[in-house]
């Protein structure tokens, strides 16, 4: 999706959000733009994965295209999910103590570990890193990977759980442990969003013992959170 969006296309998204679905003629009437102009904007939004359409035939003539937002487009609009999640955790901590929250995080990470391993198992280290990057990107972390002479690099430009991490920093250490156990390799965090960086960046040395062999990762490993 383009980082910059025209005012017209944003207005189209807003209208579809409010009205659920609209035709080209309805958008034309609402925005006072030609049908050709509306179609051009809709084509761009389709290419960006933000709108979709269904054909609806009423009586004679060509079927109408009914446009609506995709799930990805819905994520562009403000929500209070993060604040709700933090508030919920705070209420849970009131009744069970702060240590209980860490248990919840560990349990969640164990579930993630099993899922990650199903996709990473049997691959060389470089391929495990590429697959982990894909997983994290799918989860909304805007992840990419790179390498230099000595290290593989995993970068995350976004943190969907930033509000939770600010309130409960221990979740970041559990996440680092998740990476280590998923990859079966040494992983070092060298940049951290929670410490003022604009991203989280991880270094995985190419000299890891697992770099020269294909490994089968056991799903029975337990999340460890030591440095």
Helices and strands as residue ranges (DSSP letters): H 7-19, E 21-22, H 24-31, H 35-47, E 51-56, E 64-69, H 71-74, H 81-96, H 98-120, H 125-138, E 143-147, E 151-156, H 162-167, H 170-183, E 188-191, G 193-195, E 200-205, G 209-212
